[in-house]
C-alpha cells in the first residue's frame, strides 16, 4: 500500500525538554517535571511545553493550560523553558542522526525522519535503529523511541507505539494489520473535532475508517478527508525532505480545550514566536515573512502574514509582528490551534522545522 522499497525511520525523543532538565539536574529523576509557564499557584497563564512521564500519570500533557496542570499536579517541579539549551542538545542529536542517513528531515526540535532505504531490508533497518538509540543514550544520556515503516505516517505512529524508549518495526505486509485496531485519532490529521465527527459516523478505529467509501468521508470532513482516509489505508507517498530547498520554520500548539482567553492566546503566541526565533538563530538564518495561523472548531483555519522591509532574526521584532497579526483573532471566538511560521529565509542551512505540519489538522 506504500511506495515500494522505501524504509523510513521516525526518531522521537522521549519527553525531550523534561528529560534534558533531568539530565542537567539528576535530583529531578523520578519526579513529575513540568516545563512551561510559571503556574503562579494555579493562576498562571500559558501552556505546558512538555512534561515527564511521571507528570503524565496525573493527567498532565503538552498543550494543557499551566493552571490546569497545577490543579492536577500541584506538587510537580515547574521549570521555565530554556530554549537555547534545548536547541544545543537537539543539535547533538541531529549530528548523531546525520551519521546514519543521507536524507534527514528534522520536523521539530526533538524529532526527525530518516530515509534509510539503502539499508536494504527491514531487519537491517531495525539493527540500524537499535544502533541509533544506543548512540543517543551513550552520547547524550537521553532516550528516544523509533518507528520503522515503509512510509512517514506509519513510522510516526510506530514511534509512539511503545514509548518511552521503544522500537516498533512495521513491514510492508504488516501495515494494514498494524493500523486497523488503532484508535482513529492515531492517524495524523485526526484531531479532537475530526474524531468526534468520525465517531458520529460509527468510525472508531483506523480499520473502520479504511473500510468506508472515501466519498462518505469527504462528505463529512471535506477535502482533508481524502488524506486521512489514505493514511488509514497505509497509503503514504510523502518523501523525506532534506534540508535543501525547504523554506520555513514553524511551530504550533493545539489547546486542550478551545479558548478565547486573550491572555492565554497572547502568552502562547509569545512562546511560539520565541521558539521559532530561537530555531532561526540556531540555524544562522533570518526571515522576512511572519505568519500567524489560527484554527477554530472543525477545519476552519485562517492565516495572516506580514512581509518585513528587511530580513531579521530579532526575537523582539518577530514577537511584535506576530502579536499584531494575532489581534484581529482576539474577537471572542474560541480557538483550537495557534501557530507561528517564519518564511522567506536567507542565511545558513535552510530547512523546515515544525512540531506538527503547519497545515495539518
PEBEL-V267821 format. One record per pair of residues at least 6 apart in sequence whose ideal C-beta (glycine too) atoms are under 7 Angstrom apart, sorted by the first residue. I is the first residue (numbers start at 1). J is the second residue. D is the distance in Angstrom with one decimal. If there is no record, write none. Layout:
BEGIN
I/J/D  I/J/D
END
This chain:
BEGIN
1/175/5.8  1/176/6.7  1/233/6.0  1/234/3.9  1/235/5.3  2/150/4.0  2/151/4.4  2/172/6.4  2/175/6.7  2/234/6.1  2/235/6.7  2/236/5.7  3/237/5.3  5/117/6.0  6/117/5.2  6/150/5.4  6/151/6.8  7/116/5.2  7/117/4.9  7/119/5.8  7/122/6.4  7/125/4.7  7/148/6.7  7/150/6.8  8/113/5.9  8/115/6.0  8/149/5.9  8/150/6.9  8/151/6.1  8/152/5.4  8/155/4.5  8/240/6.4  9/113/6.9  9/114/4.3  9/116/5.6  9/125/6.8  9/129/5.8  9/146/5.8  9/148/5.5  9/155/6.3  10/111/6.9  10/113/5.5  10/146/6.9  10/147/4.6  10/152/6.9  10/155/3.9  10/156/4.7  10/158/7.0  10/159/4.4  11/97/6.3  11/111/6.4  11/112/5.4  11/114/6.7  11/132/6.6  11/144/5.5  11/146/5.3  12/110/6.8  12/111/4.5  12/144/6.2  12/145/5.2  12/159/4.5  12/160/6.9  13/19/7.0  13/93/6.8  13/110/3.9  13/111/6.7  13/142/6.2  13/144/4.9  14/143/4.8  14/144/6.1  14/145/6.0  14/163/6.2  14/164/3.9  14/165/6.3  15/50/5.8  15/51/6.8  15/52/5.4  15/53/5.9  15/164/6.9  16/50/6.2  16/109/6.9  16/110/3.7  17/35/4.3  17/49/5.6  17/50/4.3  17/81/6.8  17/86/5.8  18/33/4.4  18/35/5.5  18/50/5.4  18/51/5.6  18/52/4.1  19/142/5.3  20/85/6.9  20/86/5.8  20/89/5.2  21/28/6.2  21/33/5.9  21/35/6.4  21/79/5.6  22/28/4.7  22/29/5.4  22/33/6.4  23/141/4.9  23/142/6.5  28/77/5.9  30/54/6.4  31/54/6.1  31/77/5.4  32/52/6.1  32/54/4.4  32/55/3.7  32/58/6.4  32/73/5.3  32/76/4.1  32/77/6.7  33/51/6.4  33/52/4.2  33/55/6.2  33/76/6.9  33/77/4.9  33/79/6.6  34/48/5.8  34/51/4.5  34/55/5.2  34/60/6.0  34/69/5.6  34/73/6.8  34/76/4.8  34/77/6.9  34/78/5.2  35/49/4.9  35/50/5.3  35/51/6.7  35/79/5.1  35/81/5.9  36/46/6.0  36/47/5.9  36/48/4.3  36/49/4.5  36/66/5.3  36/81/6.5  37/44/5.3  37/45/6.2  37/46/2.7  37/47/6.8  37/66/4.5  37/267/6.5  38/44/5.0  38/78/6.9  39/66/4.9  39/67/6.6  39/69/6.7  39/70/3.9  39/78/5.3  42/67/5.4  42/70/4.4  42/71/6.1  43/67/6.5  44/66/4.8  44/67/5.8  45/263/4.8  45/264/5.6  45/267/4.4  46/66/5.1  46/267/4.2  46/268/6.4  46/271/6.4  47/63/5.7  47/64/6.3  47/65/5.9  47/66/6.1  47/253/6.3  47/268/5.5  48/60/6.3  48/61/6.8  48/62/5.4  48/63/6.7  48/64/4.7  48/66/6.0  48/69/5.1  49/62/6.3  49/81/5.3  50/62/5.1  51/60/4.9  51/61/6.8  51/62/6.9  53/164/6.2  55/73/5.7  55/76/5.5  58/72/4.8  58/73/4.1  59/72/4.9  60/69/4.7  60/72/5.5  60/73/5.4  63/253/5.0  63/254/5.5  63/255/6.1  63/256/5.8  64/256/4.6  65/256/6.6  65/264/6.3  68/256/6.8  81/271/6.9  83/274/6.4  83/275/6.0  83/278/4.3  84/278/6.1  86/109/6.0  87/109/6.5  87/278/5.8  87/279/6.8  87/282/4.5  89/140/6.6  90/109/4.7  90/110/6.4  91/282/6.9  92/139/6.9  92/140/5.6  93/136/6.1  93/140/6.3  94/106/5.9  94/112/6.6  96/132/6.9  96/135/5.2  96/136/5.7  96/139/6.3  97/104/5.6  97/112/5.8  97/114/6.1  97/132/6.7  98/104/6.2  100/114/6.6  100/128/6.1  100/132/5.8  101/114/3.9  101/115/6.1  101/116/5.3  103/115/4.3  103/240/5.0  103/242/4.8  104/112/5.5  104/114/5.4  104/242/6.8  105/112/6.2  105/113/4.4  105/240/4.7  105/241/4.7  105/242/6.8  106/112/4.4  106/351/6.3  106/353/5.9  107/113/6.7  107/353/6.9  107/354/6.0  108/353/6.4  108/354/6.3  108/355/4.5  113/152/5.6  113/155/6.8  113/240/4.7  114/240/6.9  115/240/4.0  116/125/5.3  116/128/5.9  119/125/4.4  119/128/5.6  122/148/6.5  122/169/5.9  122/171/4.9  125/148/5.1  126/148/6.0  126/169/5.0  129/146/4.4  129/148/5.6  129/167/5.6  130/167/6.6  132/146/6.7  133/144/5.9  133/146/6.2  133/167/6.7  136/142/6.1  136/144/5.4  137/143/6.0  143/164/5.8  143/165/4.3  145/159/4.9  145/160/6.9  145/162/6.6  145/163/4.7  145/164/6.2  145/165/6.4  145/166/4.2  146/159/5.7  146/167/5.1  147/155/4.3  147/156/6.3  147/157/6.7  147/158/2.8  147/159/3.5  147/161/6.8  147/168/5.2  148/155/6.4  148/158/6.7  148/169/4.4  148/170/6.9  149/155/4.1  149/158/5.4  149/170/4.3  150/172/4.8  150/175/6.6  151/236/3.3  151/238/6.9  152/236/5.9  152/238/4.8  152/240/6.9  153/188/5.2  153/231/4.9  153/236/4.4  154/170/5.6  154/175/5.8  154/234/6.3  154/236/6.4  156/188/6.4  157/186/5.6  158/168/4.0  158/170/5.2  159/168/7.0  161/168/4.3  162/168/5.4  170/178/4.8  175/234/3.8  176/234/5.7  179/206/4.3  179/207/6.9  179/232/6.5  179/234/5.9  180/205/6.4  180/206/6.0  180/207/3.2  181/205/5.8  181/207/6.5  182/205/6.2  182/206/4.8  183/204/6.9  183/205/6.4  184/190/5.6  184/195/6.1  184/198/5.4  184/203/5.8  184/204/6.1  184/205/5.9  184/206/5.8  184/208/6.8  184/209/5.5  185/195/4.7  186/206/6.6  187/206/5.6  187/209/7.0  187/228/5.4  187/231/5.2  187/232/5.4  188/231/6.2  188/360/6.5  189/224/6.3  189/227/5.8  189/228/4.7  189/231/6.9  189/360/5.5  189/361/4.9  190/228/5.6  191/254/6.5  191/361/5.1  193/297/5.8  193/298/5.3  194/221/6.4  194/361/6.1  197/220/5.5  197/221/6.3  198/209/6.6  201/220/6.2  203/209/5.1  203/212/6.6  206/232/4.5  209/228/6.9  209/229/6.4  209/232/4.0  210/232/4.3  210/233/4.5  214/226/6.5  214/229/4.9  217/225/3.9  217/229/4.9  218/225/4.5  218/226/6.4  222/299/6.2  224/299/5.9  224/361/5.9  241/352/6.6  243/349/5.3  243/350/6.6  243/351/4.0  246/350/6.2  246/351/5.0  246/352/3.8  247/343/5.7  247/345/5.8  247/350/6.4  248/341/5.4  248/342/6.5  248/343/4.2  248/352/5.5  249/276/5.1  249/279/5.1  249/280/5.5  249/342/4.7  249/353/4.9  250/276/6.3  250/339/6.3  250/340/6.6  250/341/3.8  250/354/4.1  250/358/4.5  251/272/5.1  251/275/4.9  251/276/5.3  251/339/6.6  251/340/6.2  251/354/6.1  251/355/5.1  252/272/6.9  252/293/6.4  252/337/6.0  252/338/6.4  252/339/2.9  252/355/6.2  252/356/5.8  252/358/6.7  253/268/6.2  253/272/6.7  253/338/6.1  254/336/6.3  254/337/4.7  255/335/6.9  255/336/6.2  258/297/6.4  258/334/3.7  258/335/6.4  258/336/5.1  259/265/6.8  259/334/6.2  259/335/6.0  260/332/5.2  260/333/6.0  260/334/5.0  260/335/6.6  262/330/4.9  265/326/6.8  265/330/6.4  265/335/6.1  265/338/6.4  266/323/6.9  268/338/5.6  269/322/5.7  269/323/6.6  269/326/5.4  269/338/6.1  269/340/6.8  270/319/5.9  272/338/6.7  272/339/6.7  272/340/4.4  273/318/5.3  273/319/4.4  273/322/4.5  273/340/5.2  274/315/5.7  274/319/6.8  276/340/5.4  276/342/5.3  277/313/6.7  277/315/3.8  277/318/4.7  279/353/5.2  280/286/7.0  280/287/6.2  280/313/5.0  280/342/5.9  281/313/5.3  283/348/5.0  283/349/5.8  283/351/6.8  284/347/5.0  284/348/2.9  285/313/6.6  285/345/4.9  285/346/6.9  285/347/4.1  285/348/5.5  285/350/6.7  286/311/3.8  286/312/5.7  286/313/4.6  286/345/6.9  286/346/5.6  286/347/5.3  287/311/6.6  287/312/6.7  287/342/3.9  287/343/6.4  287/344/6.1  287/345/5.4  288/307/5.6  288/308/5.1  288/311/5.3  288/344/4.0  289/305/5.7  289/307/4.8  289/343/4.6  289/344/4.3  290/305/6.8  290/306/5.5  290/318/6.0  290/321/4.5  290/322/5.8  290/325/6.7  290/342/6.1  291/303/5.4  291/305/4.2  291/341/4.3  291/343/6.7  292/303/6.8  292/304/5.5  292/322/5.5  292/325/4.0  292/326/5.4  292/340/5.9  293/301/6.7  293/303/4.8  293/339/3.9  293/341/6.8  293/358/6.7  294/302/5.2  294/329/4.7  294/335/5.7  294/338/6.1  295/301/4.6  295/336/5.0  295/337/3.8  296/333/5.9  296/334/6.7  296/335/6.4  296/336/6.3  297/334/6.6  297/336/6.1  299/361/6.2  304/325/4.5  304/328/7.0  306/321/5.5  306/325/6.1  307/344/6.8  311/346/5.6  318/342/6.8  322/340/5.4  329/335/6.9  339/358/6.2  341/358/5.4
END
